[in-house]
């Protein structure tokens, strides 16, 4: 990775992903994590303060960006439970089958290039009866806004490290063999309209 990917982009994403409306979304799902947790796309570890330490035994943070891992160091040092880095992309999860009680996705599925392979890996490492928790932005149900998402997506993705604003999050999760048990949606305030539509909830292996 070059200077932009390791130095500029992590700062840009850290600011965007720490905006108050985004933090509010994180707070809705992260406290539900329990047991041994795999967080895919941990980034700068923004989620760590939202975990319930009484529920969590261990967290694996999957994050390929060196710049993001560097920014996460102070948060990891303050964590009240063990946090272990897994420095590979989501398509390659170096854990045994049935390892995690919870898989957590927050504003990550939009960025993974081969999201189908990544979701298959998440399903592989999730224990029977385990839970996939997610909070993601994606395709708007408004046809007019969706057209603008499709038009702007190539440029948006190029500037923001591969982030896609038009992925149909529930459909992708269901096609990977998960059954969505809880799903809420809304458009975030104080957010660019083309990136404002949110999906969050929980799913289990079908």
Secondary structure, 3 states (H helix, E strand, C coil): CCHHHHHHHHHHHHHHHCCHHHHHHHHHHHHHCCEEEEEECCCCCCCHHHCCCCCEEEEEEECCCHHHHHHHHHHHHCCCCEEEEECCCCCCCCCCCCCEEEEEEECCCCCCCCHHHHHHHHHHHEEEEEEEEEEEECCCCCHHHHHHHHHHHHHHHHHCCCCCCCCCHHHHHHHCCEEEEEEEEEECCCCCHHHCEEEEEEEEEC
